[in-house]
Amino acid sequence: MGHKDSRGGPCGQPVETIKIEGEQGLVRNRLTFALQNPHQKMTPILIPHVPRDERIGSAFNHLFPIIHQTDSAADAVAWDFTQTLFLHPFFLAPLAIYKDSSEKTIACTGLQGRMDSYLRTICFDHVFDASRPGSRDILNAYLTKSYIPVSRFMVGDGTEDRIQEVLQRIIEVQSDLSHKMRMPISYLLGELIDNISQHSGSRCGYLFCQRVRQELYIVIADRGRTIYGNYIYAKRYEDIVGVDEAAALRIANEGYSTKNLPTAENRGYGLSRSRKMIVKGLGGAYFMLSGTAFYRQEAKGVYVMNVPEVYRWNGTIILLRLPLETPKGFEFYDYVE
């Protein structure tokens, strides 16, 4: 297993268990406040069974009701997993990222069996700090698994390349990726992590990857400025984006840069080439949610729209669905030159 015993684990925090009056099962809480106040009133929220993501990003239809209920609760919150049999990676990782960045006291109840073991191993309750010393050695325990822990990494301190190298190596070894597939993985992770460092204004980013059958599911996120917010912050293309967040996502994915440099004008966030490589080159799928707008591209085409405020993601989150092998005829340099 990727975790150690109940006194601690790769997630970097002690895992303790207590009972909350009126709740069934054991509760694990990341905040000592709850441990010191075992009779603190907690608002129960049922976590649904989310086995599928029919169209990339559709798992968010289940995610945001949980986030909205949590944010709206006057008290501490108990997420109840008693009815949960399986959680799709595109639901589970964003939920862990939200939990890590939330100021709410959130406990997890009703966990048992394989679900309890899985959530411990992916560091759901305390996301893995990939920036800390010794992270490489800890991550070696995941070489034989099909996933990495939900990982937080610092940005802007010059360590991003090293962290990417460590996490990328685990992903490549787990799925025995060919050299031809390792090149686009390296490029995509590098571009998207660099975007967080260069544009989000956030102090950290998040990465999760899991292999499901013959595909890789990758989540890259931050809790900083939105794409729209970055155009406003940089005072670029304000005449185009206006107050329309979907318009900001559209032009960002078409290569409109916030950098006031002629050579950067058509590079944008690195998103234009990345999504073309993902969808047209690799036959995968791409989804971006930022603020109150999303951008989805699959084989069926591009779909961009604004969403209600209750679906707001503070920052930017990107979902990638990629094959384990490059399709016949794929040429990496067709998408990077």
C-alpha positions in Angstrom: 0.0 0.0 0.0 1.1 3.6 -0.5 0.2 4.6 3.1 1.8 3.8 6.4 0.0 2.9 9.6 -2.6 5.1 11.4 0.1 7.2 13.0 1.1 8.8 9.8 1.5 8.3 6.0 2.8 9.8 2.8 0.1 12.5 3.0 2.3 14.2 5.5 -0.3 14.4 8.3 -1.3 12.0 11.1 -4.5 10.0 10.4 -6.6 9.8 13.6 -10.0 8.4 14.1 -12.8 9.6 16.4 -16.5 9.0 16.7 -19.0 11.8 16.2 -22.2 11.6 18.2 -25.1 10.9 15.9 -23.0 9.7 13.0 -22.3 6.1 11.9 -18.8 4.8 11.3 -15.4 6.4 11.9 -14.5 9.9 11.1 -11.1 11.2 10.0 -10.6 14.9 10.1 -7.7 17.0 9.0 -8.3 19.7 11.6 -7.5 19.3 15.3 -10.4 21.5 16.1 -12.8 18.6 15.4 -10.6 16.2 17.4 -10.7 18.5 20.4 -14.5 19.0 20.0 -16.0 15.6 19.4 -19.5 16.8 20.0 -19.2 19.8 17.7 -22.3 20.0 15.5 -21.6 18.9 12.0 -23.8 19.2 8.9 -24.0 15.9 7.1 -23.6 15.8 3.3 -24.1 12.6 1.3 -21.4 11.9 -1.2 -23.0 10.3 -4.3 -22.0 7.3 -6.3 -20.2 8.7 -9.4 -19.0 5.8 -11.6 -18.9 7.5 -14.9 -17.9 10.7 -16.7 -20.0 10.3 -19.9 -18.6 13.5 -21.5 -15.4 14.8 -20.1 -16.3 17.2 -17.3 -19.8 15.9 -16.7 -18.7 14.5 -13.3 -18.7 18.2 -12.2 -22.5 18.0 -12.3 -22.2 15.8 -9.1 -19.2 17.8 -7.7 -20.6 21.3 -7.4 -23.7 20.4 -5.4 -21.4 19.0 -2.8 -19.2 22.1 -2.9 -22.2 24.4 -2.7 -23.7 22.6 0.3 -20.3 22.6 2.0 -19.8 26.3 1.4 -23.3 27.1 2.5 -23.2 25.1 5.8 -23.1 27.2 8.9 -21.3 24.5 10.9 -18.5 22.0 10.3 -19.3 19.5 7.6 -19.3 15.7 7.6 -19.1 14.2 4.1 -20.9 10.8 4.3 -19.5 8.1 2.0 -21.8 5.3 3.2 -23.5 5.0 -0.2 -20.4 5.4 -2.3 -19.1 2.4 -4.2 -16.9 4.1 -6.8 -15.8 7.6 -7.5 -14.6 8.7 -10.9 -11.1 10.3 -10.9 -12.6 13.5 -12.4 -14.9 13.8 -9.4 -12.6 12.5 -6.7 -9.5 14.6 -7.4 -11.3 17.9 -7.7 -13.1 17.2 -4.5 -9.8 16.5 -2.7 -8.4 19.7 -4.1 -11.4 21.7 -3.0 -11.1 20.2 0.5 -7.4 21.0 0.7 -8.0 24.7 -0.1 -11.3 25.1 1.9 -11.4 26.9 5.2 -14.3 24.7 6.3 -13.9 21.9 8.9 -14.6 18.8 6.8 -14.7 15.3 8.2 -15.2 12.1 6.2 -17.6 9.5 7.5 -18.9 6.1 6.5 -15.6 5.0 4.9 -15.0 1.3 4.9 -13.3 -1.5 3.0 -11.7 -0.8 -0.4 -13.0 2.8 -0.6 -11.4 3.6 2.8 -8.1 2.1 1.7 -8.1 3.8 -1.7 -8.8 7.2 -0.3 -6.1 6.8 2.2 -3.6 5.8 -0.4 -4.4 8.7 -2.8 -4.1 11.1 0.1 -7.6 12.3 -0.2 -7.8 13.6 3.4 -4.4 15.3 3.4 -3.1 15.8 -0.2 0.5 14.8 -0.8 3.1 17.6 -0.5 5.2 16.9 -3.5 7.5 19.8 -2.7 8.8 18.5 0.6 12.2 16.8 0.9 12.1 13.1 0.4 9.0 13.1 -1.8 10.8 11.0 -4.5 11.5 8.1 -2.1 7.9 8.2 -0.7 6.4 8.1 -4.3 8.4 5.0 -5.2 5.7 3.1 -3.2 3.3 4.0 -6.1 5.4 2.5 -8.9 3.2 -0.7 -8.9 -0.1 1.1 -8.6 -2.4 2.6 -11.3 -2.4 6.1 -9.7 -0.4 8.7 -8.0 -1.6 10.5 -4.8 -3.4 13.8 -5.2 -0.3 16.0 -5.1 0.2 19.7 -4.2 3.3 21.4 -5.4 4.7 24.9 -4.8 5.1 27.2 -7.8 7.3 30.2 -8.3 10.2 28.8 -6.2 12.1 27.2 -9.1 11.2 23.6 -8.0 8.5 23.0 -10.6 10.7 21.1 -13.1 12.0 18.8 -10.4 8.5 18.0 -9.1 7.2 17.4 -12.6 10.1 15.0 -13.2 9.4 13.0 -10.1 5.6 12.7 -10.6 6.0 12.1 -14.4 8.5 9.3 -13.8 5.9 7.5 -11.6 3.2 7.9 -14.2 5.4 6.6 -17.0 6.6 3.5 -15.1 3.2 2.6 -13.8 1.7 2.3 -17.3 5.0 1.2 -19.0 4.6 4.1 -21.5 6.6 3.9 -24.7 9.1 6.6 -25.6 6.7 7.9 -28.2 4.0 8.4 -25.6 6.4 9.8 -23.0 7.2 12.8 -25.2 3.7 14.2 -25.4 3.1 13.5 -21.6 6.2 15.4 -20.7 5.3 18.3 -23.0 1.7 18.5 -21.8 2.6 18.4 -18.1 5.4 20.9 -18.6 3.1 23.4 -20.4 0.2 23.1 -18.0 2.3 23.3 -14.9 4.2 26.3 -16.3 0.9 28.0 -16.9 0.1 27.8 -13.2 3.5 29.2 -12.4 3.4 32.0 -14.9 -0.3 33.1 -14.9 -2.4 31.9 -11.9 -0.8 34.0 -9.2 -1.3 31.0 -7.0 1.3 29.8 -4.5 0.7 26.1 -5.4 -0.7 23.8 -8.0 -2.2 20.3 -8.0 -1.7 17.1 -10.0 -3.5 13.8 -10.1 -3.3 10.9 -12.6 -5.0 7.5 -12.7 -4.9 4.8 -15.3 -8.4 3.4 -16.0 -8.3 0.5 -18.5 -6.4 1.8 -21.5 -6.6 5.5 -20.7 -4.9 8.0 -18.5 -7.1 10.5 -16.5 -5.1 13.6 -15.6 -6.2 16.5 -13.4 -4.1 19.7 -13.2 -5.5 22.6 -11.1 -4.8 25.8 -9.2 -6.8 28.0 -6.9 -5.5 31.3 -8.2 -6.7 33.8 -10.8 -9.1 32.6 -13.3 -8.3 32.8 -17.1 -10.7 35.7 -17.3 -9.2 37.3 -14.2 -5.7 37.0 -15.7 -6.7 39.0 -18.8 -8.2 41.7 -16.6 -5.1 41.6 -14.4 -2.8 42.0 -17.4 -5.0 44.5 -19.1 -5.0 42.5 -22.3 -7.8 41.9 -24.7 -10.3 43.6 -22.4 -12.2 44.7 -25.5 -12.7 41.1 -26.5 -13.5 39.4 -23.2 -15.6 42.3 -21.7 -17.4 40.6 -18.8 -17.7 37.3 -20.6 -15.7 34.5 -19.0 -16.4 32.1 -21.8 -14.9 34.5 -24.3 -11.7 34.6 -22.2 -11.5 30.8 -22.3 -12.1 30.8 -26.0 -9.3 33.2 -26.9 -6.9 31.6 -24.3 -7.4 28.3 -26.1 -6.9 30.0 -29.4 -3.5 31.3 -28.3 -4.1 34.9 -27.2 -1.3 35.6 -24.7 -1.4 37.8 -21.7 2.3 38.4 -22.1 3.0 41.8 -23.7 5.7 40.4 -26.0 5.4 40.1 -29.8 7.0 36.6 -29.7 4.4 35.4 -27.2 1.4 36.7 -29.1 0.4 33.4 -30.7 1.7 31.2 -27.9 -1.0 32.1 -25.4 -1.1 29.8 -22.4 0.5 26.9 -24.3 -3.1 25.7 -24.4 -3.7 26.0 -28.2 -1.0 23.5 -29.1 -1.7 21.3 -26.1 -5.3 20.8 -26.8 -4.7 20.2 -30.5 -2.1 17.5 -29.6 -4.5 16.0 -27.1 -7.6 15.8 -29.3 -6.4 15.8 -32.9 -3.1 14.1 -32.4 -3.7 11.6 -29.6 -7.5 11.2 -30.0 -8.1 12.2 -26.4 -10.3 14.7 -24.7 -9.8 18.1 -23.0 -11.8 20.0 -20.5 -11.1 23.3 -18.8 -13.2 25.0 -16.1 -12.1 28.4 -14.9 -14.3 30.8 -12.9 -17.8 30.4 -14.3 -17.0 29.1 -17.8 -15.8 25.9 -19.3 -14.1 24.8 -22.6 -14.5 21.3 -23.8 -13.0 19.6 -26.8 -13.5 16.1 -27.9 -13.7 14.3 -31.3 -17.2 15.7 -31.7 -16.0 19.3 -31.5 -15.6 22.3 -29.3 -18.1 23.5 -26.7 -17.6 26.7 -24.7 -20.1 28.3 -22.4 -20.7 30.2 -19.2 -22.2 28.4 -16.2 -24.2 29.5 -13.2 -22.3 31.0 -10.2 -22.9 27.8 -8.2 -20.5 26.0 -10.6 -17.7 28.5 -10.0 -14.2 27.1 -9.7 -11.9 29.6 -8.0 -8.9 29.2 -10.2 -8.5 26.9 -13.2 -8.9 23.1 -13.4 -8.0 21.0 -16.5 -9.0 17.4 -17.2 -7.2 15.3 -19.8 -8.2 11.9 -21.1 -5.3 10.3 -23.0 -4.6 6.9 -24.6 -1.8 4.8 -23.3 -0.4 4.5 -26.8 0.1 7.0 -29.6 -2.2 6.5 -32.5 -0.8 5.3 -35.8 0.7 8.2 -37.7 1.1 10.5 -34.7 4.1 12.8 -35.0 4.9 14.8 -31.9 6.7 17.6 -33.7 3.7 18.3 -35.9 2.1 19.9 -32.7 5.1 21.8 -31.2 6.7 23.5 -34.1 
